[in-house]
């Protein structure tokens, strides 16, 4: 083969490799962003459920406190329910967090939602465990 026919093939190869590198980097950033948002949503769901359970233990409105806690931390309460019996209760919250960086791909999720439950671990009629001596 003549070297004149291969002139510029290195430029095309480097350009193609650059496009592939940019695409892979973008996909990794999107995956890391989604994973980070999912962990943040789980953390905020736990935080809101615990705040709601603590408020409910003190006689307050568990869902209102959970909603205020989530909102103060940049999340949205998608759902809050209180499963209460005469002795026990459980606050369950579903929190949605916006995915960052925003994905411009059709069908990609714009938010991540996670659910958490919290409530007392024992009833008042149960004896308190004694610390080891």
C-alpha positions in Angstrom: 0.0 0.0 0.0 1.0 3.5 -0.7 1.5 5.8 2.4 -0.4 8.6 0.6 -3.6 6.5 0.8 -3.3 6.2 4.6 -2.7 9.8 5.2 -5.1 11.2 7.9 -6.2 7.7 9.2 -4.5 8.4 12.5 -6.5 11.6 12.9 -9.8 9.7 12.3 -8.7 7.0 14.8 -7.8 9.5 17.5 -11.1 11.4 16.9 -13.1 8.2 17.2 -11.2 7.2 20.4 -12.0 10.7 21.8 -15.7 10.3 21.1 -15.7 6.9 22.8 -13.8 8.3 25.8 -16.3 11.2 26.2 -19.3 8.8 25.9 -17.9 6.4 28.5 -17.0 9.2 30.8 -20.5 10.7 30.5 -22.1 7.3 31.2 -19.9 6.8 34.3 -20.8 10.2 35.6 -24.5 9.5 35.1 -24.2 6.2 36.9 -22.3 7.8 39.8 -24.8 10.6 40.0 -27.7 8.1 40.1 -26.0 6.0 42.7 -25.2 9.0 44.9 -28.8 10.2 44.6 -30.1 6.8 45.6 -27.9 6.7 48.7 -28.9 10.3 49.6 -32.6 9.4 49.2 -32.1 6.4 51.5 -30.3 8.5 54.1 -33.0 11.2 54.0 -35.8 8.6 54.2 -34.1 7.2 57.3 -33.7 10.6 58.8 -37.3 11.7 58.1 -38.7 8.4 59.5 -36.6 8.7 62.6 -37.6 12.3 63.1 -41.3 11.4 62.6 -41.0 8.5 65.0 -39.4 10.7 67.7 -42.1 13.3 67.3 -44.8 10.6 67.4 -43.3 9.2 70.6 -43.5 12.7 72.2 -47.2 13.0 71.2 -46.6 15.2 68.0 -47.6 14.6 64.4 -45.0 12.2 63.0 -45.8 12.8 59.4 -45.6 16.6 59.7 -42.2 16.4 61.4 -41.0 13.9 58.8 -42.2 16.2 56.0 -40.5 19.2 57.5 -37.2 17.2 58.0 -37.2 16.0 54.4 -38.0 19.4 53.0 -35.3 21.1 55.1 -32.8 18.6 53.6 -33.9 19.1 50.0 -36.1 16.1 49.5 -39.8 15.6 48.9 -42.0 13.3 50.9 -43.9 11.3 48.3 -45.8 9.4 51.0 -46.1 9.2 54.7 -48.2 6.8 56.7 -48.6 6.1 60.4 -49.5 2.5 61.4 -50.6 3.0 65.0 -52.1 0.6 67.4 -52.9 1.2 71.1 -49.4 0.3 72.2 -47.1 0.7 69.2 -46.7 2.7 66.0 -44.6 2.8 62.8 -43.9 5.9 60.7 -43.2 5.0 57.1 -42.0 7.6 54.6 -41.2 7.5 50.9 -38.7 10.2 49.9 -37.9 11.4 46.4 -34.6 13.1 45.6 -33.7 14.7 42.2 -31.0 12.8 40.3 -27.9 14.9 39.6 -26.4 15.4 37.1 -29.6 15.7 35.2 -29.8 13.1 32.4 -30.8 14.3 29.0 -31.6 10.8 27.8 -35.2 10.0 27.0 -36.6 7.7 29.6 -33.9 8.3 32.2 -35.3 8.9 35.7 -35.4 12.4 37.0 -35.7 11.4 40.7 -35.0 8.5 43.0 -37.3 7.4 45.7 -36.6 5.3 48.8 -38.7 4.1 51.7 -37.9 3.9 55.4 -39.8 2.8 58.5 -39.2 3.8 62.1 -40.8 3.3 65.4 -40.2 2.2 69.0 -38.3 -1.1 69.4 -40.2 -2.2 72.5 -43.5 -1.4 74.2 -43.7 0.3 77.5 -44.9 -2.9 79.2 -41.7 -4.7 78.4 -38.9 -4.5 81.0 -35.8 -2.4 80.1 -32.7 -4.5 79.6 -30.1 -4.1 82.3 -26.5 -3.2 81.2 -23.9 -5.8 81.8 -21.8 -5.3 85.0 
